[in-house]
């Protein structure tokens, strides 16, 4: 008996609470003020909005037709001038929504806020005192645009975005897997993607086809290779990574809430990859593909069995003749376009992965929409669709016209990541103060800058820069932080217990700061200062990029006076407490 499905016009709306700032804190009592300084008040749950599956699919198909109209484009990636995504247009969409909702946004952030914020978001670290001062003292009217351009042209940018997209595409893991990702060339591949501003659609195709001819791009194979022939795991990774949707709930039945995601889509996506198998060849790691097999049926909870076809959400079914009954297929050479002594190097004439790239991925509207939404979330704290990897009918966009326009422009721009990031960094919404305006409760309005916990890599690099006065990419410190600090783009800003215990009770940070006393860095400089007042001022400038107020100066001076018997240890403890404050650990 077939299960009765919910009607397309009756999709269940989402009610996702968005928790406000909060952080379990421990450390020196007199520095407790630092843990919540400058962070907005907690936000109430987001008001839910309804969007039916039929409207969702209609919008997707309309977007697809627009993308097809602009499929012809230049072969070379854009240099990222920013003109491709006019900032004024982004501002118009957001300000119009403020006006319609009666929202008065926060004031524009000051230069000190902006320089710290944009360094963290584009370079993955805080600025030095010198960098912060130089920007604050610059009198040029276009200095914010100039800074954004300089950071996007720096080596910090591809390194930081490779950090982010390694976590987003592959997930957090253990140090052994991180080493494998580096040795396979995956890490270098990601850095090259952002350094060369490669078109996102080409990157997605390379990763999912996993047959790069260019040696410099062989790291792309690792996305599939790390899943180790687990074809369901591959499908469950591909859907959010390149389409911004989650399909796990459709494994055993059509999705119970998201009507447009069917069980056939889950198993269809599996089928596109179920002829793939990891192999090691003379040329290196390879994801081989057979020309036969992979025909199966799937059953729903009622036991009804259905042939597993090559199909996915929003795309036509790819036709492939199926063997009759239990007929056995022969893996003959004439089924392959290329032959080789090593079977792993053969390429099928009918390649399921290639058909997926050509018939499903190419020009699929969710490819552009999901990347635009993800980049918006990276820069502004949450996606236009939230959560950023659930772009379905249950999670409507907060600014639908803006998302449509950005997705269309992104495809027309040759999927230019750098240009889009540039425009987002210069938008009014990005440059707002992080203090929540009175009477404005909905974070989806983007009426204030949404504070975010720093990633493990951002924390590690920033701590090293502060402690040593330079950035040397301390591998051990990054190893510890990226394994212990929570994932990127969290749904909430509450710091987990494990994260807090790692920073406050773990030995990693404490041992690092103790060892830095012997280096020509901040603690050595502070130990040689003439007065505790000078030490307090230098600490605040180094960690918070601002001067301390009277109470803060007094708190530090009083503590150091009480610890004159062991000043180096006391200075380390003050620095440790400031690093453990929310003012340092959040981008705001």
SULTA-V305162 format. One record per helix or strand of 3 or more residues. SS is the DSSP state (H for helix, E for strand). FROM is the first residue (numbers start at 1). TO is the last residue. If there is no record, write none. Layout:
BEGIN
[[SS | FROM | TO] [SS | FROM | TO]]
END
This chain:
BEGIN
[[H | 8 | 10] [H | 29 | 35] [H | 53 | 69] [H | 87 | 101] [H | 111 | 123] [H | 129 | 137] [H | 143 | 152] [H | 155 | 170] [H | 175 | 183] [H | 186 | 195] [H | 200 | 209] [H | 215 | 225] [H | 231 | 243] [H | 248 | 250] [H | 263 | 273] [E | 276 | 281] [E | 284 | 289] [E | 297 | 299] [E | 305 | 307] [H | 333 | 335] [E | 336 | 338] [H | 343 | 345] [H | 352 | 361] [H | 365 | 380] [H | 400 | 412] [H | 417 | 425] [H | 443 | 445] [H | 456 | 468] [H | 475 | 484] [H | 497 | 504] [H | 507 | 516] [H | 522 | 527] [H | 532 | 544] [H | 550 | 562] [H | 564 | 579] [H | 582 | 585]]
END
